[in-house]
Amino acid sequence: MDRNIYTVEDVLELLDGLFAPEADRWTSGAATWWDDFYTDRSKPVPFFAAKPDENLASYLDRELITPGRALDLGCGPGRNALHLASHGFQVDAVDLSPTAIAWAQERALQAGADIRFRCADAFSLTEAELNGPYDLIYDSGCFHHLPPHRRISYLDLLDRLLVPGGHFALTCFAPGESGASTLPDTAFYRDARLHGGLAYTSQDLRRIFSRVAEVEIRRMHDEPVESAHFGEAFLWTALFRRNAQE
């Protein structure tokens, strides 16, 4: 009889395996799914446009965040990484999809932006493989594609890579218009799928990220097509700050 569970990571990997292969959006095995998603650049996907999240632009305009080292989690075609670089940040950007990373690199080359792109599972990267610790960790749409048990990995990443006094920001599905799931955590393991992503309430976000101090949680502003920024009202935006004394 095999006895293979010795560490927390062993448990997390076991729980990963409870999901059907086609449900995977978070491990390196999901790269092919994301490649298919990003291959046709002409698709009318709002966040394919090379413009930053409106909340990220707002944080910069209001000087809630200031230039330093930044990590863009699930960077996709690099739109937020480019915006951060244009404001003086030293940016590392990570995504599972080689196709998304190639697109992001093309955009960075065209813009003359010096961004370090990594095609990898962010949770498997060590500090030595990145350029951290970071003054800002930014996530636009990664967190809500994680199964419940991988919140542990996510919080560990923040603990390891966010400097004391640094900021963490994310956008994620809110209940309702997004169509994302509001099922209890146990249901995802019973169904072996994530139902298109997990929706969170503001109370959920405050509870999950209680280790960092809330600066602002609000709905994303709905931005028209002609806007210089991306914005969809079915998303939460959240900005947190790590205690400077840690």
Protein Blocks (a to p, Z undefined) as FASTA:
>chain_A
ZZfbfbfklmmmmmmmmpcfklpckbmklmmmmmmmmmmmmbccfklpccddfklmmmmm
nomaccdddddehklnolmmmmmmmnopacddddfblklmmmmmmmmmmnopacdddddd
fklpcfklmmcdcfbdcdehklmmpcfklmmmmmmmmmmmmcghiacddddddehjlopa
fbdfklmmmnopaehpacddfklmmmmmmmbccfbdcddddddfklmbdcdfkbccdddd
ddfkZZ
